[in-house]
């Protein structure tokens, strides 16, 4: 019987794979971590050792209070400077007190310290720099998001972290990056528990405005839960994870398909849907993602993120094809499978 099922599954896969591929962009057209139209020129200029466009871009986001964009741009510019920092050095030399140059420098320094075997000690050495970038940002939540990440890695106590969190909230009550930083602190991997993380994420999502990325925070909690389960012997909180995924699907539907803005949230949601075996939902989400793959979450465990993304799409197509009847009308043997949504 198992051989029969395997043969039927193979036939289904061959028959239905082309139709299931129709709504997805070809593998060769998938792009990883594509910068948006504002960031791309700044990165090109930085590659040519010109910090001017990056300085102008970050000043624009600071003056306009574009905190979500600003957070993304600071992170991406620091990531670029991780391997090519000549342009950042030149920027600091020309404008040593520039708050944007200092913020990118602090983001880069925290990343480098985080990768050190002596992480906590290296991070604590950065205390003066972190204080400087936060004190010079009366309205900007991004330095406070960085301060929250820094505090977690430096093993700051609950009182210190709560104080930083309160000051971050005063600057932007629904800033996604600050909420992710707090969620990480509350996770079982650090100083909390899965329950505490889910409780926080769900309450924050309930309080967030429609269309806010904070509404996807439970999906992030679900991802952390799923990542911690393998080999632990502990069961997945399936119902809660699925509720988080449902919230994510509702948020994803608000944005246009193939929109780069919610790309990371959509990739995270697709990961969770695949992990839960929700094949139909996952296929639809990959369709909404379009060509915009992101390193997180597909690069977890140091695997090639683009390969991880494409492999997950292939798996979803294969699983759906094997579960779809050979012919419409259901000429299938009863009890031998069917179209699987979950």
N, C-alpha and C positions, 0 to 999 in steps of 0.2 A: 504493500500500500504506500509506503514512503517513497518508493521508486516512481510509482504512478503519479503521486503528488508532485514530485520533483520534475517529471516530464511535462505535466500540465503547466506547472509554474514557468518552465522554460518557454513553452509555446506562447503563453500569455505575454511574457516579457517581450518576445520578438514581435508579437502582433500589436501590442499597445504602446511600445516605447516611442515610436515616431509621434503619435498623438500627444503623449505626455510631455514631449520635448517642445512642442509647438509654441507654448507660452513663455519659454525661457530663452534668454540671449545665448548665442553659441559660446562654447567654452573660450574660444580665442578672443571673444569680445569682452570678457569679464576683466575688470580692472581692480587693482588692489589699492585701497587707501587713497583714492583720487582726491587731490585738493580742489576746493571750489574755485570759482572764477576770480575771487579776490586774493586767495592765498597763493595760487599758482604763480602769478608774476613775482611775488615776493620771494618765493623759493628759487625761481630761475635767477633773479638778481643776486640772491645770497650765494648761489653756486658760482657767480661771477665776482664774488667778493664785494658786492654792493649792498650795504645794509639799508639804504634809503627807502626802498619800497616796504620793507618789513617795518621800519620805524613809522612810516606814514600810516600803514595799515593798523598797527596797534594803537597809535595815537587816535585814529578815527574811532576805533571800537571803544576806547576809554572815554573820549569826549561824548560819544553818542550813547553810552551806557549799554552797549551791545555785549552783555556779559557772557552769554553762551558762545557766541562767535569768538569773542576774545579768549575764552578759555581754550577753545579748540586750536586757535591760531598760536597761542603761547606754547601749547603742548607740541604742536607739529613743528614749530620753529626750533624748539629745544631738541626735538628728535633729530632734526636735520643737523643742528650744531653738534650733536653727539659725535658725529664722524667728520664734520667739516665746520669748524668753529672760527675760522679766520675772519669771516664777515662780522661775527659777534664781537670778537676781540677789537676789531676796527671801530665798531659802533661804540663800544665802551670807552675806547681811547678818545674818540671825538666828543662823546657826550657822557662823561663818567657819572653824572647824576640823573641820567634819563631813567624815569621809573619803568618804562617798558623794557629797555635793555637790561635793567637790573632784574626784572621779573623773569625774563627768558633765562638770564644767567642763573637765577635761583632755581628755576625749574630744572635746568641742566645739572646743576650741582646736586640737587636732591636725587635725580635719577642715577648719577654716578655713585653717590654715597649708598644708595639703595642696593646697588649691585656688589658692594664691597663685602667680604667676609666679616668685617668689623662694622656692620651696617649701623647699629645703634650708636656706636662711638662716633663714626663719621658724620652721622646726621646731627648729633648733638653739637659737633664742631660748627655746624651751619646755623646755630641759634642766632648769632648776631645778624646774619644776612636775612634770615626769615623775619626777624623783628623789623629790620629796616624796610623790607618790601611791604609789610603789613601796615606799619606806621605811616608810610607815605601814600597809602591808598584809602582815603577817608570813605569812599563810596564803592570801591571795586571789590567784589567778592572773590575774584580769582586768586589774589595772594592768600586769602584765608582758606581757600580750597587747598592750596599748596601747603599752608601751615597745618591743616588737618592731616594731610598725607605725611608730612614731616613728623608730626606728633605721634602718629601710629607707629611708624618705624623706629622712633626714638624711645618707645615704651613709655609715653606720657601717661600719667594716671587719669582716671575718669574725670576728676575735677578740672584738670587742665584742658582735657579734650572738650568737656562741656562748655567751658568758658570760651574756647575758640569757636565752637559751634554756634553759641549764642551771638557772638560778634559777626560771624558769617551771615547768619539769618537776618541781622539788622540791616545788612547791606543788600541782600537779595533773598527774600523768603523762599523762593522756589528755584534756586539755582541748581541745575542738575548735577554739576560736578561736585558741589559741596555735599549734596545728598548721597552721591556715590561714595565719597570719602567717609561719610558717617556710617553708611551701610557696611563698608569694609571693616571699620572699627568694631561694629556690633556683631560681626560674623563669628562663627565658631572657630574659624581659623585664627582669630585674633583675640578679642576681649569679651566676646558675647556668646551667643548661641544661635542656632538656626531659628528658633522661635522668636528671639528678640529681633533678629534681622528681618524676618517676615512681618512681625508686628509693626516695626518702624516703616518698612517699605509700603505696606498696605495703608497705614495712616497717612503717610506723605502723599501717596497716590490719590487718596480720597480728598485731600485738601488742595491738590494742585488744580490749576486752571485747565479747561479743555484744551487739548493740543500741546500741553506741556510735556516735555520728555520725562519729567518726574513721574508721570502716570505709568511709565514703563519700569519703575524701580522694582516692583515685585518680580518682574522677569529677571532682573539682575540677582535678586535673592534666590529665585528658583535655579538659576544657573549655578550659583555658589553651592547650593544644596546638592545639585546633581553631580557637581565636580567632586564633592567630598564623600559621596556614597560608595563608589567602586572600591571593593576590598575591605570596607569598614564593617560589613556585617549588619549595618543598620538599614532599615527600610526607608524608601523615599516617601516623603509626604505627598503622595500622588495627587490627592484632591486639591491640596493647596498649590502645588506646582501647576496643575491644570487651570486653576482659577487665575493664577498669575499670567499664564499663557493667553487665556481668554481676554484678560485686560489688555495685554499687549496687542492682540489682534484688533481690538476695538480702536486702540490708538493708531496702529499702522494704517487702518482704513481711512483715517482722517487725511493722510498725506497722499499726494499723487504718486502713482507708480513710478519707479525709477527716479525717485527724488533723492539726491545725495544727502540732504539734511538729516533725515532719520535713518541713514544707512546702517550705522553701528547698532542702533536699537533693533532694527529689522534683522540684521545678521544674528544678534543675540537671541531674538525670538525664534528664528529658524533653527538655531542650535537646540534650544529647549524643546521645540516641537519634534525635531528628529529624535532627540533622546527619549521622548515620551511615546514615540511610535505613532504620532499623529500625522500620518503620511499625506493625506489630502490637504490639511491645513499647511503643512510644511511646503508642499508644492506651490500652493497659492502664494505663500510668503516669499519663496524664491522668485516667483514671477514679479512680485511687487519690488523686490530688491533690484531687479534688472541687472545692470552691469557692475553695481557698486558693492564689491566684496570688501570686507574690513579685516585687518589682522586680528583684532579681538572680535569674537572669541576663537576663531579658527586656528590661531597660532599658539594656543595653549599647549604646554608640554614641549615647546620648541619645535613643533612640526611646521612644515611649510604651510602658511595660512591659505595661500591660493589653492594649493593641492587639497587641503582640508575642506575648503568651500566646495570645490568641484566634486570631490568624492562624496560629500554629503548630498549634493544634488543628484548625483548618479544613484546613490542608495535609495533616495526617495522615489525616483522614477522606477527603479527596479522593484521596490516593494509594492508600489501601487499597481504596476503592470501585473505582478504575480497575483494580486488580489482582485483583479478585474475579470469578470466572466469573458470567455472567449468570444461569445456572440451576445449582442444586445438581445434581451428576451430571456436570458438566463438559462441556456442549455447546459446547465452545470449539474453535477451529481450532488444531491442534498448533503449538507454537512461538510462540504469540501471547500469551504472558503467563500469569499465574497469581496465586494469592494470595501476596503478598510478605510475608515476615516480616522480612527485612532489606533 
